[in-house]
Amino acid sequence: MAQGEKGSILIVEDEAKIAEIVKAYLERDGYRVAHADTGGKALKLLKEPFDLVVLDLMLPDMDGEDLCQLIRENSDVPVIMLTAKSAEEDRIQGLGLGADDYVVKPFSPRELVARINAHLRRTKKTQKTLSFNKGSLVIDAANHEARKNSGTVVLTPTEFRMLLALAESPGAVMSRQKLANIVSGYDFEGYERTIDAHVKNLRHKIEDDPKGPVFIKTVYGLGYKFIGTKDED
């Protein structure tokens, strides 16, 4: 397999040894890889498109959380955070800033590559458009975007996959574990809080009143279901 055939990855990591190992594993798996050891260098490189960003939170010139927010202002590229912060609240905060996933140091490079593969498989475009509640919410899978009242809603790749999964099965209750498997392709520690964080973000973006949702309903003790009314084709 030619290097770069599977896509392009940006590694933002100031620890040279970790960056070299991750780069080697990704290149062996068929990715084209660029590396930045500061946030400033990463922002310059991100003027060109990448398929995914691996982002360390402890950078010498800025916090990784701040860099993630800057990335999100201009791009919906999937972001996987690398962090030494193992506390669940820290990880939930990272997801709230727009990250799609997190990996806690020390980590297995093989697991990181598996997670990257899973995320990129799920960002491949499908050809369908779903409309709900007389067009107030439109999910355009072909262009990987959602529109609320005709205005574009900025969603992370993980948020979009979750919304699409729920909307494709309106009325069906999906457990948090099932949603975790759908959006990430694997089980991971703390998935319940992670899914709750993504749903909270989604509601703030697609609901007029997040506390009185008309699209994503909580089914206590079970999970979530999509309650929007599908428009006729």
LOBA-884647 format. One record per residue (C-alpha): residue number from 1; residue in three letters; z negated, y negated, x. Coordinates in steps of 0.05 Angstrom, whole numbers, plus 32768, in hexadecimal, padded with zeros to 4 digits. Each point is the difference from the previous one (the first is absolute). Example, Ala and Ser with C-alpha at 12.3 -4.5 7.8 and 13.67 -1.06 7.14 Angstrom:
<minus>
+-----+-----+------+------+------+
:   i :  aa :   zz :   yy :   xx :
+-----+-----+------+------+------+
:   1 : ALA : 7F64 : 805A : 80F6 :
:   2 : SER : 800D : 7FBB : 801B :
+-----+-----+------+------+------+
</minus>
This chain:
<minus>
+-----+-----+------+------+------+
:   i :  aa :   zz :   yy :   xx :
+-----+-----+------+------+------+
:   1 : MET : 8000 : 8000 : 8000 :
:   2 : ALA : 8014 : 7FBC : 801C :
:   3 : GLN : 7FC7 : 7FCF : 800C :
:   4 : GLY : 7FFC : 7FD0 : 7FC6 :
:   5 : GLU : 8024 : 802C : 7FCE :
:   6 : LYS : 7FC4 : 8003 : 7FD2 :
:   7 : GLY : 7FF1 : 7FB5 : 8001 :
:   8 : SER : 7FDC : 7FCA : 8027 :
:   9 : ILE : 7FB5 : 7FF9 : 800B :
:  10 : LEU : 7FD9 : 7FC5 : 801D :
:  11 : ILE : 7FBF : 8012 : 8022 :
:  12 : VAL : 7FCF : 7FC6 : 8006 :
:  13 : GLU : 7FCA : 8019 : 8030 :
:  14 : ASP : 7FE1 : 7FDF : 803D :
:  15 : GLU : 7FE6 : 8041 : 801E :
:  16 : ALA : 803A : 8016 : 802C :
:  17 : LYS : 7FED : 8049 : 8003 :
:  18 : ILE : 7FFC : 8008 : 7FB5 :
:  19 : ALA : 8041 : 7FDA : 7FF6 :
:  20 : GLU : 8024 : 802C : 8034 :
:  21 : ILE : 7FE8 : 8041 : 7FDF :
:  22 : VAL : 8012 : 7FEA : 7FBA :
:  23 : LYS : 8044 : 7FE6 : 8018 :
:  24 : ALA : 800F : 8043 : 8022 :
:  25 : TYR : 7FEE : 8028 : 7FC2 :
:  26 : LEU : 802A : 7FD4 : 7FD3 :
:  27 : GLU : 803C : 8000 : 802E :
:  28 : ARG : 7FFD : 804B : 8006 :
:  29 : ASP : 8001 : 8003 : 7FB4 :
:  30 : GLY : 8040 : 7FD6 : 7FFE :
:  31 : TYR : 7FE8 : 7FB9 : 7FF6 :
:  32 : ARG : 8014 : 7FC0 : 8024 :
:  33 : VAL : 7FBF : 7FDF : 8017 :
:  34 : ALA : 7FEE : 7FBA : 8016 :
:  35 : HIS : 7FBC : 7FEC : 801A :
:  36 : ALA : 7FD9 : 7FBE : 7FFE :
:  37 : ASP : 7FBB : 7FF8 : 8020 :
:  38 : THR : 7FEF : 7FBF : 7FDD :
:  39 : GLY : 8008 : 7FE4 : 7FBA :
:  40 : GLY : 802C : 7FC8 : 801A :
:  41 : LYS : 8031 : 8031 : 801F :
:  42 : ALA : 8000 : 8029 : 7FC0 :
:  43 : LEU : 8014 : 7FC4 : 7FD6 :
:  44 : LYS : 803A : 7FF2 : 802F :
:  45 : LEU : 8018 : 8048 : 7FFC :
:  46 : LEU : 7FF9 : 8000 : 7FB4 :
:  47 : LYS : 8038 : 7FCE : 7FFB :
:  48 : GLU : 8029 : 803F : 8002 :
:  49 : PRO : 7FF7 : 8035 : 7FCA :
:  50 : PHE : 7FD4 : 803E : 800B :
:  51 : ASP : 7FF5 : 803C : 7FD2 :
:  52 : LEU : 7FB5 : 8002 : 800D :
:  53 : VAL : 7FCA : 7FDD : 8028 :
:  54 : VAL : 7FC5 : 8023 : 8022 :
:  55 : LEU : 7FCC : 7FC9 : 8007 :
:  56 : ASP : 7FC0 : 8001 : 8029 :
:  57 : LEU : 7FCA : 7FD3 : 7FE3 :
:  58 : MET : 7FE1 : 7FEC : 8043 :
:  59 : LEU : 8033 : 7FD4 : 8022 :
:  60 : PRO : 7FF3 : 7FCF : 8039 :
:  61 : ASP : 801D : 7FC2 : 7FDE :
:  62 : MET : 7FF3 : 800A : 7FB6 :
:  63 : ASP : 7FDF : 802F : 7FCE :
:  64 : GLY : 802D : 8037 : 7FE7 :
:  65 : GLU : 7FEB : 7FEE : 7FBA :
:  66 : ASP : 801D : 7FBA : 800A :
:  67 : LEU : 8040 : 801C : 801C :
:  68 : CYS : 8006 : 8030 : 7FC5 :
:  69 : GLN : 7FFB : 7FC4 : 7FD0 :
:  70 : LEU : 8036 : 7FDB : 8028 :
:  71 : ILE : 802D : 803D : 7FFC :
:  72 : ARG : 7FF6 : 8005 : 7FB6 :
:  73 : GLU : 8014 : 7FB8 : 7FF5 :
:  74 : ASN : 8047 : 8012 : 8017 :
:  75 : SER : 8009 : 804B : 7FFA :
:  76 : ASP : 7FEF : 803E : 7FD8 :
:  77 : VAL : 8007 : 802D : 803D :
:  78 : PRO : 7FCD : 8039 : 7FFE :
:  79 : VAL : 7FC4 : 7FF2 : 802C :
:  80 : ILE : 7FD1 : 8036 : 801B :
:  81 : MET : 7FC1 : 7FE3 : 801E :
:  82 : LEU : 7FDE : 801E : 803D :
:  83 : THR : 7FB6 : 7FF0 : 8000 :
:  84 : ALA : 7FC0 : 8012 : 8023 :
:  85 : LYS : 7FDC : 7FE9 : 7FC1 :
:  86 : SER : 7FED : 803F : 7FDB :
:  87 : ALA : 7FD8 : 7FE0 : 7FC8 :
:  88 : GLU : 8020 : 800A : 7FBD :
:  89 : GLU : 7FF9 : 7FB7 : 7FED :
:  90 : ASP : 8027 : 7FEB : 803E :
:  91 : ARG : 8039 : 802E : 7FEE :
:  92 : ILE : 8000 : 7FE9 : 7FB7 :
:  93 : GLN : 8003 : 7FB8 : 8019 :
:  94 : GLY : 803D : 8012 : 802A :
:  95 : LEU : 8024 : 801D : 7FC5 :
:  96 : GLY : 7FEF : 7FC1 : 7FD8 :
:  97 : LEU : 8024 : 7FD7 : 8035 :
:  98 : GLY : 8040 : 8026 : 7FF5 :
:  99 : ALA : 7FFC : 803D : 802E :
: 100 : ASP : 801D : 8040 : 7FE5 :
: 101 : ASP : 7FD4 : 8031 : 8027 :
: 102 : TYR : 7FCD : 8003 : 8037 :
: 103 : VAL : 7FF1 : 802F : 803A :
: 104 : VAL : 7FBB : 7FFF : 8020 :
: 105 : LYS : 7FFA : 8005 : 804C :
: 106 : PRO : 7FFE : 8030 : 8022 :
: 107 : PHE : 803A : 8020 : 7FDD :
: 108 : SER : 8033 : 8037 : 8009 :
: 109 : PRO : 8045 : 7FE5 : 8012 :
: 110 : ARG : 801E : 803B : 7FDA :
: 111 : GLU : 7FDA : 7FEB : 7FC1 :
: 112 : LEU : 8018 : 7FB8 : 8008 :
: 113 : VAL : 8048 : 8018 : 8006 :
: 114 : ALA : 7FF7 : 802B : 7FC2 :
: 115 : ARG : 7FE5 : 7FC5 : 7FD9 :
: 116 : ILE : 803A : 7FD4 : 8017 :
: 117 : ASN : 8032 : 8036 : 7FEA :
: 118 : ALA : 7FDD : 8005 : 7FBC :
: 119 : HIS : 8002 : 7FB5 : 7FF5 :
: 120 : LEU : 8049 : 7FF9 : 8013 :
: 121 : ARG : 8015 : 803B : 7FD4 :
: 122 : ARG : 7FE1 : 7FDC : 7FC6 :
: 123 : THR : 8021 : 7FBD : 800D :
: 124 : LYS : 8046 : 801E : 7FF8 :
: 125 : LYS : 8023 : 7FDF : 7FC6 :
: 126 : THR : 800E : 8022 : 7FBE :
: 127 : GLN : 8032 : 7FE7 : 7FCD :
: 128 : LYS : 7FD9 : 7FEE : 7FC1 :
: 129 : THR : 7FE6 : 7FC4 : 7FDB :
: 130 : LEU : 7FC6 : 8003 : 7FCF :
: 131 : SER : 7FEF : 7FC9 : 7FCF :
: 132 : PHE : 7FC0 : 7FF9 : 7FD7 :
: 133 : ASN : 7FE2 : 7FD3 : 7FCB :
: 134 : LYS : 8041 : 7FDD : 7FEC :
: 135 : GLY : 8013 : 7FF3 : 8048 :
: 136 : SER : 7FBE : 7FE1 : 8016 :
: 137 : LEU : 7FFC : 8034 : 8037 :
: 138 : VAL : 803E : 801C : 8022 :
: 139 : ILE : 7FFE : 8033 : 8038 :
: 140 : ASP : 8040 : 8002 : 8028 :
: 141 : ALA : 7FFC : 803E : 802B :
: 142 : ALA : 8045 : 7FF6 : 801E :
: 143 : ASN : 7FEB : 7FBE : 801F :
: 144 : HIS : 7FB7 : 8014 : 8009 :
: 145 : GLU : 7FE5 : 7FC5 : 7FD8 :
: 146 : ALA : 7FDB : 7FEF : 7FC1 :
: 147 : ARG : 8009 : 7FC3 : 7FD3 :
: 148 : LYS : 7FCC : 7FE2 : 7FD1 :
: 149 : ASN : 801C : 7FD1 : 7FCB :
: 150 : SER : 8040 : 7FFC : 8029 :
: 151 : GLY : 7FDB : 7FEB : 8040 :
: 152 : THR : 7FFE : 802D : 803D :
: 153 : VAL : 7FBC : 8020 : 800D :
: 154 : VAL : 7FF1 : 800B : 804A :
: 155 : LEU : 7FE6 : 8047 : 8008 :
: 156 : THR : 7FF0 : 8028 : 803E :
: 157 : PRO : 8028 : 8041 : 8006 :
: 158 : THR : 7FC2 : 8028 : 7FED :
: 159 : GLU : 7FF3 : 7FD4 : 7FC3 :
: 160 : PHE : 8048 : 8008 : 7FEA :
: 161 : ARG : 7FFF : 804B : 8007 :
: 162 : MET : 7FBF : 8004 : 7FD8 :
: 163 : LEU : 801C : 7FD4 : 7FC9 :
: 164 : LEU : 8040 : 8028 : 7FFD :
: 165 : ALA : 7FDB : 8042 : 7FFE :
: 166 : LEU : 7FD5 : 7FE9 : 7FC6 :
: 167 : ALA : 8039 : 7FDF : 7FDA :
: 168 : GLU : 802C : 803E : 8006 :
: 169 : SER : 7FCC : 8027 : 7FD7 :
: 170 : PRO : 7FE6 : 7FCE : 7FCC :
: 171 : GLY : 7FC3 : 801A : 7FDB :
: 172 : ALA : 7FF2 : 8036 : 8032 :
: 173 : VAL : 7FBD : 7FFD : 8023 :
: 174 : MET : 8005 : 8004 : 804C :
: 175 : SER : 7FC3 : 8010 : 8029 :
: 176 : ARG : 7FF1 : 7FD7 : 803E :
: 177 : GLN : 800E : 803D : 802B :
: 178 : LYS : 8044 : 800A : 7FE1 :
: 179 : LEU : 8011 : 7FB7 : 800A :
: 180 : ALA : 7FEA : 8005 : 8048 :
: 181 : ASN : 802E : 803B : 800B :
: 182 : ILE : 803A : 7FDD : 7FDD :
: 183 : VAL : 7FFC : 7FBF : 8027 :
: 184 : SER : 7FEB : 801C : 8044 :
: 185 : GLY : 8014 : 8049 : 8000 :
: 186 : TYR : 7FBD : 801A : 8017 :
: 187 : ASP : 7FB6 : 8000 : 7FF1 :
: 188 : PHE : 7FD5 : 7FCF : 8026 :
: 189 : GLU : 7FB7 : 7FEE : 8005 :
: 190 : GLY : 7FE8 : 7FCD : 7FCD :
: 191 : TYR : 803E : 8007 : 7FD5 :
: 192 : GLU : 7FDA : 7FED : 7FC0 :
: 193 : ARG : 7FEC : 7FBB : 8019 :
: 194 : THR : 8044 : 7FF7 : 8020 :
: 195 : ILE : 8025 : 800E : 7FBF :
: 196 : ASP : 7FD1 : 7FD2 : 7FDA :
: 197 : ALA : 800F : 7FC8 : 8032 :
: 198 : HIS : 804B : 8008 : 7FF7 :
: 199 : VAL : 7FF9 : 8000 : 7FB4 :
: 200 : LYS : 7FD6 : 7FC1 : 8003 :
: 201 : ASN : 8036 : 7FDE : 802A :
: 202 : LEU : 8036 : 8018 : 7FD0 :
: 203 : ARG : 7FDC : 7FE6 : 7FC3 :
: 204 : HIS : 7FF8 : 7FBB : 801E :
: 205 : LYS : 804B : 7FFF : 800C :
: 206 : ILE : 801D : 801D : 7FC0 :
: 207 : GLU : 7FCB : 7FF3 : 7FCA :
: 208 : ASP : 7FF6 : 7FBD : 7FDD :
: 209 : ASP : 7FB6 : 8013 : 7FFA :
: 210 : PRO : 7FEB : 8034 : 8033 :
: 211 : LYS : 7FC0 : 800C : 7FD9 :
: 212 : GLY : 8028 : 800F : 7FC1 :
: 213 : PRO : 803B : 8027 : 801C :
: 214 : VAL : 803D : 8010 : 7FD6 :
: 215 : PHE : 8022 : 802B : 8035 :
: 216 : ILE : 7FCE : 8027 : 802A :
: 217 : LYS : 7FC4 : 801B : 7FDB :
: 218 : THR : 7FC3 : 8020 : 801F :
: 219 : VAL : 7FEE : 8044 : 7FE2 :
: 220 : TYR : 7FB7 : 8005 : 8014 :
: 221 : GLY : 7FEF : 803F : 8025 :
: 222 : LEU : 8049 : 8015 : 8005 :
: 223 : GLY : 802C : 7FCB : 8020 :
: 224 : TYR : 8036 : 7FD1 : 7FE6 :
: 225 : LYS : 803A : 7FFF : 7FD0 :
: 226 : PHE : 803A : 7FD2 : 7FF1 :
: 227 : ILE : 7FFC : 7FE3 : 7FB9 :
: 228 : GLY : 803B : 7FD1 : 7FFF :
: 229 : THR : 8034 : 8009 : 7FC9 :
: 230 : LYS : 8043 : 8015 : 801C :
: 231 : ASP : 803B : 7FD7 : 7FE9 :
: 232 : GLU : 803C : 8024 : 7FE5 :
: 233 : ASP : 803B : 8007 : 8030 :
+-----+-----+------+------+------+
</minus>
